[in-house]
Amino acid sequence: MKLKDKYRQIKKEAGACVIALVVLIVFWAIAGFGVSRLDITVYHTPLWAITGCIGTWVFSIIMVVWMVKKVFKDFDLDDEDESDER
């Protein structure tokens, strides 16, 4: 992998992290504030507290697993191509 390709992959991974953060914030707002209108309790805890805390945590884990499988690549940051050209 050339240095240019490595930087392109790093930029792709950083962009995916920003998109995941925005999606997570939207999910948290919907799961917390959107569900707060419902009068549902689970073990005397409002549903919005469970979905806003535990649901967001589970959703973030799912997003990270998806990004690791689909977006992230394992590569060395050392530039092997330039050292061979010298």
FENVENVEN-V791014 format. One record per helix or strand. SS is the DSSP state (A for helix, B for strand). FROM is the first residue (numbers start at 1). TO is the last residue. Records with the same first field share a line. If there is no record, write none. Layout:
SS: FROM-TO + FROM-TO
//
This chain:
A: 3-37 + 47-70 + 80-85
B: 41-42 + 45-46
//
